[in-house]
Amino acid sequence: MTTPLPTVEQLVQQPIEAIIPHRGSMLLLDAVDTFDDTTLSAFANVDPHAWYADTAGAMPAWVGIEVMAQAIAAHISLLAMRGGGEAHPGVLLGSRSYQALQPAFRSGARLRVHVSELLRSDAGHGAYECTIDDGDARCAEAVVKVYQPPDFQSFIEGSIST
């Protein structure tokens, strides 16, 4: 007897630690709200005591690119899990268009992060349009490029040796 594949509702209800590999102070997302084939929305709370917090307890806007990357990782992971597999590690390649619309995300804010897949190649390359909102206020936006190599360990070892 085969095990039934998880539903979208079951996947979204999992703790974020079951979805992405980030741990401890590097885990910036709190929960996934929704996802489908091409999009994901998640939440990130701005912790005024976190390593990134400025003197006002805010998250500097430059951290937003990592928040976006973690939402992309969650999307890729949930797609794999929905199909009965598991996600493989990937890397953030960068963005030519990260735009912070304010210098920091306010202390205590519950940010909504939305990612929408623009392209995904069989070779592991992807691009996502991403936004971060605080309530009705847009805080940051970007097109973020990612890569999920077929053999992550070899990719990393090759990156280090060159």
N, C-alpha and C positions, 0 to 999 in steps of 0.2 A: 504494500500500500504506500502510495506516495503522500508526502506531507503537503497539504494545500499551501499555496503561496499566500503570503500575508496581504491583507487589504491595505489600501492607502491609509485608512483610519488607524489601523493597527501600527503601521509604520510611523505615522506622525505622532502618535501618543508615546512613543519610546523616549526614554531620557536622551538628551543630546549626546551623552557619552557613548551611547550604543550606535550612534549614527556617524560621528566623526572621531578621529583619533586624538584630537587635542585634549590636553589634560592640564589640571592645575591652573596657574595664572595665565597660561596661553589659551585657555578655552574662553572665547569671547561671546559665543552664542549661548543663549539660554534654552531655546526651544524652537522647534519648527512649527509653524502655523498651518501652512498648506503647501502641497506640491502636486505637480502633474508632469507630463512628459517633457515640458520645456521650461517650467517655471517653479520657483520656490519662494515662499515668504517665511521669514524667521524673526525672532526677537533677540535683542541684545540689551541687557541692562547696563547702564553706566555706573560702575561701582566707584564711589568716591574714595575708597581705600585701596584700589588696585594699583599695581606697579606703574600704570600709565597715567594715573590721576595727577593733574596739576594742583596748584595750591588751592584752587576753588573746588577740587574734586571732580573736575570735568575730564573727559577723554579728548586728548588732542585729535584734531581732524585727520592727521596723517595715519592714525590707527585704523581709520575707516576702510582702507584698502584691504587690511587683514580681516576685518569683519566681513567684507564682501567675499573674500577668498574662502572663508569658512562656510559661508552660505552656499557657495558654488560646490565645495566639497560635500556638503550635506545633500545637495541635489544629486550629484553623481552617485553618492553612496546609496541614497534611497532608491534611485533607479535600478542599481545593481541588486539591492535587497528585494525589491519588488519582483525581480525576475528570478529570485531564488539564489542569487550569488552574493558576493561581497565586493565592496569597493577595493580598489588597489590605490596605493598612494599616488599622489600627483604633486605638481609644483605650480606655484604662481609665477608666470612669466613676466607679468607686469601690465601696465596700462599707459597708453599715450595720452589718455584723456581724463585722468582722475581730477574731478573738480569738487573741492570743498566749498560749500556755500556759506560756511561760518568757520571760525578758527578752532572751535571745539564743540563737542557734544556735551550738553549740560549735565551736571552731576545729578544722578538719580533718574535720568531719562530712560524710558523704555522705548528703544529704537526699533523700528520695523525695517528689516532688510529685505529687499526684493531683488531676485536675480531672474533673468530671462535669457535662455540660451539663444544665441545668434547663429552659431555653427558648431558642429562637432565632426571631426574627421575620424575615419577608421584608424588612422595613425596615432590618435590620442590627443590631437590638438583641439582646443575649444575656445570660444569667445562668448562672453555673457555681458549683457547690458544690466547694470546694477544701480540700485538707488538705496539710500538710507534716509528715512523720514523720522521725525520726532513729532508725533501727532499729525497735524496737517502741514507742517513745515518740512520742506525738502532740505536736507542737510548736506548730502553729497551724492554725486553720480559719477559713473565711469563705465567704460567698456573695458573689461578685465579679460586678459588672455591667460589660459592655463594649459598645462600639458600633463598627460597621464601616460608615462612611458610603459611599454609592455613589460620591461624588466627594470623596476625601480632601483634595485640594489646596484645593478650594472651601470645604470644612468648616473647615480650618485657617485659611485667609485670613479667613473670616467670623468665626471665634473671635477672631482677633487684632484685627480692626477694630471689634469691639463692646466 
